[in-house]
Amino acid sequence: MTRSRHLCRPALASAATAALALGLAVPAHADTLLADGDALTDGTDVALGTIACDQSIPFSTLLSAVRQGALGTAPVYADGTTVSFDASVLSWPAGMTVDFPTAWPELTLPPDWTARPDGTRSDSAEFQMALRSTVNGPGETTIRWWAGGTSATPGEAPVVLNAETRVTWETAGCRDADTAPTAPGTPSISARVTGGSLTLSWSPSTDAEGDPLTYTVETRDRDDLEWKTVITGLTSTTLTLAAPEEGTRSYRVTAVEAGTAAPVLSSVPSAPSATVVVDRGAPNAPSYTTSRSPEYTAPDGTSWWRDSVGVVFASAGDPALPDGSAGSGVTSVTGSATVAAAGPFRLTGVARDAALNKNHTIVSGAVDGAAPTVALDCPAEAVAGSAASGTWTASDEAGGSGVAGASSGSLSLATDAVGARTATLAAGAASDRVGHATSSASCSYRVVYPFAGFFRSVDTDRVNVARAGRDVALSFSLGGDRGLGVLDGAPTFTVTGGALAGEAIDQSGKLPGAGLTYDAASGQYTYLWKTDRAWAGKSGTVAVRLADGTVHTAVFSFTK
């Protein structure tokens, strides 16, 4: 948009004594307004150089006040006043527009402005604008700025100063009115009779403005009254039609301007080409047979064969031409093929007649050449005497026919003895949809005691405080009497640091005999752990290793 704003018109007369620090005559003792025309250096001119037609070109002007004058004798801004700005475009060359900012900045002067020495320059207010031109050649305009603020002399009208910015430019790239291109030459044809492709060529059109051109090709046969589009947007002056429609037909070409603004201009059509007779009657699609019926047909219709399948194509004849005469006859058909590669397949059988017209049949299906795989997953541990099981999962190869029936199940695990065990799933647990069966699978697991403990005030979730050198009863349960061979050596203690705060354990009362004992009444094992006096003031971890391979620990801190 263009904007022209005017500020405080009645005050302009009193501002006549104000001067500009822009190379104009400067009355003595008056504040002035400084315009920095290019937002970089002091001056009044903005030179935009060469600009593109109808393109918005941004530029800036900085406005600032300059302290100069004596109070009571010339216009001087008041201390701390807010200076407001306005502007007018003094000349409007043809095709020029100027966009001013929607929000106009203001400038606040220092609170001691009147005490500042002459020549003091205030902060700047930046005005960002844009100029657009739609007429080629040099251009020039002048913007007049108005700056108004409270006068330092009580009772005086507002101080209004002005300055001017000269803007120059050179516009290029504007164009005159557009004209349509000339008609293309009459198309020539590569043959008068063809059973295959056809090539058209023509002399190019010209455009007075030099606009890029594309071509539209149209056709009609002897029964048509209207022309039908064959192709648009063609940049070449030749066109090869791989499969022109049957019939006795002619072609014409129209030139169209490309890449120009609306309306798009087109030439008149060329004269029609000579007629060409096109015989493109394709033979019937060939038939086919397979070496056997598929082992499986999927819900989506895909036929699946196990390992391989043979396909044989045969002629299905050649239909009559549109005029009722016999076709040229089938001369060749794609030979037989055997598909042995696993995965989906797609075979194309092609029949060709004597005029080199062709038709095809597509045979698709899939071959599954591998058995599904099975994985047996066992838990890392199973409790002795419990009912435990592993799970198996079968899957077919990527792109296979898929697993027929159950693709997962369970296998009971032996838990009659502790230690490492291996479970085996027999072959044939699952099969795919074409009849391949799975092989065997195995997994390893460990049978462990149902450990519970420790008891007798020893806690695995806190620091247990005991007196060094005194015996500590480590009591635990294994779900019954498993005999006295349940330990894998004596408990061990590892010192990890100094004494820790914790809860004292009960070391009073009668303790069982040395080593490992079992109490049938409580169903608990007790190991009488003999501690070392040297552990006083230290802490660490006691580890009890069982014959099933598991380790159970508790943290202790020892006192004297």
MARNU-522924 format. One record per residue (C-alpha): x, y, z. Coordinates in steps of 0.1 Angstrom, whole numbers, always signed. Each point is the difference from the previous one (the first is absolute). Layout:
// residues N
> X,Y,Z
...
// end
This chain:
// residues 560
> +0,+0,+0
> +10,+37,-2
> -2,+23,+29
> +4,+38,+3
> -3,+14,+35
> +1,+36,+12
> +6,+12,+35
> -9,+32,+18
> -6,+21,-31
> -8,+33,+20
> +33,-3,+18
> +20,-1,-33
> +1,+38,-2
> +17,+3,+34
> +24,-28,-12
> +11,+22,-29
> +28,+12,+22
> +12,-36,+5
> +28,-13,-22
> +12,-33,-13
> +35,-14,+4
> -2,-11,-36
> +20,+25,-19
> -28,+26,+1
> +3,+35,+16
> +0,-4,+38
> -15,+29,+21
> +20,+6,+31
> -11,-12,+34
> -25,-26,-11
> -2,-38,+5
> +3,-19,-33
> -12,-33,-14
> +26,-23,-16
> -11,-26,-27
> +24,-28,-8
> -13,-10,-34
> +16,-34,-4
> -1,-11,+37
> +38,-4,+0
> +16,+34,-6
> -11,+36,+6
> -16,+14,-31
> -33,+6,-16
> +0,-23,-31
> -10,-36,-5
> +13,-15,-33
> -18,-34,-6
> +19,-6,-32
> -17,-23,-26
> -31,-17,+13
> -22,-27,-16
> -34,+8,-14
> -28,-1,+25
> +23,-13,+29
> -2,+15,+35
> +34,+15,+9
> +5,+7,+37
> +20,+30,+13
> +4,+19,+33
> +4,+35,+12
> +13,+10,+35
> -13,+32,+16
> +16,+17,+29
> +0,+34,+17
> +31,+23,+2
> +3,+24,+30
> +5,+35,-12
> -15,+33,+13
> -6,+23,+29
> -30,-3,+22
> -27,+27,-6
> +15,+12,-33
> -6,-30,-23
> -19,-33,-2
> +16,-24,+25
> -15,-33,+11
> -8,-4,+37
> +20,-23,+22
> -12,-36,-2
> -27,+7,-26
> -13,-27,-23
> +5,+9,-36
> -26,-14,-24
> +6,-4,-38
> -20,+4,-32
> +8,-1,-37
> -12,+12,-34
> +10,-13,-34
> +6,+32,-20
> +0,-15,-35
> -16,-31,-15
> +16,-12,-32
> -21,-23,-22
> -2,-35,+12
> +16,+7,+34
> -14,-10,+34
> +15,+5,+34
> -9,-22,+31
> +5,+17,+34
> +1,-19,+33
> -34,-8,+16
> +15,+10,+34
> +20,+32,+1
> +28,+2,+25
> +5,+29,+24
> +31,+15,+15
> +4,+10,+37
> +26,+28,+6
> +23,-1,+30
> -13,+17,+32
> +28,+26,-2
> -4,+7,-37
> +1,+38,+4
> +32,-2,+20
> +18,-20,-27
> +27,+18,-21
> -8,+10,-36
> +5,-28,-25
> -11,-27,+24
> -19,-27,-20
> -28,-20,+16
> -7,-37,-5
> -15,-9,-34
> -35,-11,-10
> +1,-25,-29
> -27,+1,-27
> -1,-31,-22
> -18,+5,-33
> -3,-17,-34
> -2,+14,-35
> -15,-17,-31
> +1,+11,-36
> -18,-13,-31
> +14,+24,-26
> +34,-6,-16
> +27,+27,+3
> +14,+24,+26
> -22,+12,+29
> +3,+25,+28
> -22,+12,+29
> +4,+20,+32
> -13,-9,+34
> -5,+29,+25
> +2,-9,+37
> -17,+19,+28
> +11,-2,+36
> -22,+15,+27
> +6,+4,+38
> -6,+22,+30
> +18,+34,-1
> +26,+8,+28
> -16,+35,+2
> -32,-1,+22
> -31,+10,-19
> +16,-4,-34
> -16,-21,-28
> +16,-34,-5
> +34,-1,-17
> -5,-15,-35
> +31,-7,-21
> +3,-15,-35
> +25,-17,-22
> +0,-16,-35
> +13,-32,-14
> +6,-4,-38
> -5,-35,-14
> +12,-10,-35
> -2,-33,-20
> +1,-15,-34
> -29,-25,-9
> +7,-28,-24
> -19,-31,-13
> -35,+14,-5
> -16,-12,-31
> -25,+14,-25
> -33,-16,-11
> +2,-37,-9
> -9,-15,-35
> -9,-35,-10
> +27,-22,-17
> -2,-8,-37
> -16,-33,-13
> +24,-30,-2
> +7,-15,-34
> -21,-28,-14
> +10,-33,+16
> +18,-26,-21
> -5,-37,+7
> +26,-28,-2
> -24,-25,-18
> -34,+0,-17
> -6,-36,+12
> +14,-15,+32
> -5,-28,+24
> +24,+14,+25
> +12,+34,+11
> -5,+33,-17
> +22,+32,+0
> -13,+35,-6
> +21,+31,-6
> -7,+36,-7
> +17,+34,-4
> +0,+20,+32
> -21,+30,+10
> +14,+34,+8
> -10,+24,+28
> +6,+38,-3
> +8,+3,+37
> +23,-30,+1
> -22,-20,+24
> +8,-37,+3
> -24,-22,-19
> -16,-34,+4
> -20,-19,-26
> -34,-18,+2
> -5,-28,-25
> -36,-10,-10
> -14,-28,-22
> -33,-11,-16
> -10,-29,-22
> -25,+1,-29
> -30,-6,+23
> +9,+28,+24
> -13,+36,-2
> +20,+13,+29
> +38,-1,+6
> +13,-21,+29
> +31,+9,+21
> +29,-24,-3
> +26,+19,+21
> +6,+34,+16
> +31,+18,+13
> +23,-14,-27
> +31,+21,-5
> +14,-19,-30
> -12,+5,-37
> -1,-38,-5
> -22,-26,+17
> +3,-38,-3
> -32,-18,+8
> +8,-36,+11
> -36,-11,-3
> -22,+23,-20
> -37,-9,+0
> -13,-21,-29
> -18,+17,-28
> +6,+24,-29
> +9,+32,+17
> +18,+34,-2
> +18,+22,+25
> +4,+37,+7
> +22,+21,+24
> -7,+31,+21
> +27,+22,+16
> -6,+11,+37
> +20,+26,+19
> +16,-16,+31
> +8,+16,+34
> -18,+32,-6
> -27,+16,+21
> -37,-4,-8
> -15,+2,-25
> +21,-27,-18
> +2,+7,-38
> -2,-27,-27
> +6,+1,-37
> -26,-10,-26
> +3,-38,-8
> +23,-11,-28
> -15,-14,-32
> -9,-37,+4
> +26,-26,-10
> -5,-25,-28
> -21,-30,+11
> +17,-32,+13
> -16,-35,+3
> +9,-17,+33
> -6,-37,+5
> +7,-9,+36
> -23,-29,+7
> +17,-20,+27
> -4,-38,+1
> -19,-16,+29
> +19,-4,+32
> +17,-35,+1
> -13,-27,+22
> +21,-20,+25
> +1,-32,+21
> +21,-9,+31
> +18,-33,+7
> -23,-7,+30
> -26,+17,+21
> +12,+22,+28
> +5,-15,+35
> -16,+30,+16
> -22,+30,-11
> +2,+30,+23
> -31,+21,+9
> +13,+28,-22
> +0,-24,-30
> +38,-7,-1
> +8,-36,-11
> +28,-17,+18
> +22,-29,-12
> +25,-21,+19
> +36,+3,-13
> -8,+7,-37
> -27,+2,-27
> +0,-2,-39
> -20,+24,-22
> -8,-6,-37
> -15,+28,-23
> -21,-7,-31
> -16,+21,-28
> -36,+11,+5
> -5,+13,-36
> -1,+34,-17
> -33,+20,-1
> -15,+15,-31
> +8,+37,-9
> -26,+27,+4
> -10,-4,-37
> -8,-37,+6
> +30,-15,-18
> +22,-27,+16
> +29,+11,+22
> +35,-5,-12
> +4,-31,+22
> +21,-10,+29
> +36,-7,-10
> +18,-5,+34
> -9,-7,+36
> +23,+1,+31
> +14,-34,+8
> -4,-21,+32
> +18,+9,+33
> +7,-17,+33
> +0,+21,+32
> +22,-13,+28
> +10,+32,+18
> -17,+5,+33
> -24,+29,+4
> -26,+17,-22
> +4,-4,-37
> -15,+18,-30
> +3,-15,-36
> -12,+18,-31
> -10,-20,-31
> +0,+20,-32
> -17,-9,-33
> +9,+20,-32
> -18,+1,-34
> +14,+6,-34
> -5,+38,+2
> +22,+0,+31
> -29,+7,+23
> +2,-18,+33
> -20,-9,+31
> +10,-16,+32
> -12,-21,+30
> +14,+3,+35
> +3,-31,+21
> +8,+8,+37
> +4,-21,+31
> +26,-10,+25
> +24,-28,+8
> +8,-11,+36
> +33,-17,+0
> +9,-3,+37
> -15,-15,+32
> -11,+23,+28
> +24,+6,+29
> -8,-7,+36
> +14,+16,+31
> -3,-16,+35
> +2,+25,+29
> +6,-13,+35
> +0,+20,+32
> +34,+7,+14
> -9,-18,+32
> -27,-25,+11
> -7,-9,+36
> +8,-35,+10
> -31,-22,+1
> -22,+26,-16
> -21,-2,-32
> +21,+20,-25
> -3,+4,-38
> +18,+15,-29
> -17,+17,-30
> +6,-6,-36
> -7,+23,-29
> +0,-10,-37
> +4,+25,-29
> +3,-3,-37
> +26,+18,-20
> -6,+36,-11
> -22,-2,-31
> -10,-37,+7
> -34,-16,+0
> -3,+3,+38
> -4,-25,+28
> -30,-24,-3
> -19,-5,+33
> +15,+9,+34
> +32,+21,-2
> +8,-3,+37
> -4,-23,+30
> +16,-12,+32
> +23,-28,+10
> +1,-15,+36
> +35,+3,+17
> +15,-26,+23
> +6,+15,+36
> +8,-32,+19
> +37,+9,+6
> +18,+33,+4
> +26,+12,-24
> +4,+8,-37
> -26,-18,-22
> -8,-1,-38
> -35,-4,-15
> -6,-12,-36
> -30,+6,-22
> -5,-28,-25
> +0,+7,-38
> -34,+6,-16
> -15,+21,+27
> -12,+24,-28
> -2,+1,-38
> -5,+27,-27
> -30,+1,-23
> +18,-19,-28
> +10,-29,+22
> +35,+7,+13
> +5,-11,+36
> +21,+16,+27
> +32,-17,+13
> +8,-6,+37
> +9,+28,+24
> +16,+1,+35
> +6,+25,+29
> +18,+0,+33
> -12,+9,+35
> +10,-5,+36
> -20,-18,+27
> +4,+19,+33
> -11,-5,+36
> -30,+21,+13
> +23,+21,+22
> -16,+22,+27
> +20,+19,+27
> +20,+11,+17
> -17,-5,+34
> +9,+4,+37
> +1,+39,-3
> +24,+0,-30
> -15,+22,-27
> +10,+2,-36
> -16,+35,-4
> +21,+19,+26
> +34,+1,+17
> +3,-27,+27
> +22,+11,+29
> +18,-28,+19
> +29,-4,+24
> +32,-11,-17
> +13,-34,+12
> -34,-13,+10
> -20,-26,-19
> -29,+10,-22
> -28,-24,-9
> -8,+2,-37
> -35,-16,-3
> -19,-7,-32
> -26,-23,-15
> +2,-21,-32
> -36,-11,+1
> +7,-32,+19
> +28,-24,+9
> +24,-1,-30
> +28,-17,+19
> +32,+16,+13
> +17,+2,-34
> -19,+32,-10
> +30,+23,+5
> +28,+6,-26
> +27,+6,+26
> +0,+21,+32
> -14,+35,+0
> +25,+27,-9
> +3,+36,+13
> +14,+29,-21
> +10,+32,+18
> -12,+31,-19
> +6,+29,+24
> -1,+14,+35
> -28,-4,+25
> -35,+8,-11
> -31,+10,+20
> -26,-27,+1
> -21,-22,+23
> +16,-23,+25
> -9,-37,-4
> -8,-23,+29
> +31,-20,+8
> -14,-13,+34
> -15,-33,+8
> +10,-35,-9
> +15,-5,-34
> +1,-32,-20
> +30,-21,-5
> +29,+10,-23
> -4,-1,-38
> -33,-7,-17
> -30,-16,+18
> -37,-6,-9
> -29,+4,+24
> -30,-21,-11
> -24,+18,+24
> +7,+34,-16
> +9,-13,-34
> +31,+22,+1
> +37,-4,-7
> +25,+18,+23
> +36,+6,-7
> +20,+12,+30
> +23,+26,-14
> +31,+7,+20
> +10,+37,-4
> +35,+14,+4
> +10,+25,+28
> +21,+18,-26
> -33,+11,-17
> -8,+24,+28
> -6,+35,-14
> -5,-14,-35
> -29,-8,-23
> -5,-24,-29
> -22,-27,-16
> -5,-36,+10
> -8,-23,-29
> -16,-35,+4
> +4,-21,-32
> -24,-28,-5
> +5,-32,-20
> -25,+12,-26
> +24,+28,-10
> -18,+29,+17
> +16,+25,+24
> -19,+17,+29
> +16,+30,+18
> -5,+22,+30
> +19,+32,+11
> +18,+0,+34
> +18,+26,+20
> +20,-12,+30
> +7,+16,+34
> +24,-11,+27
// end
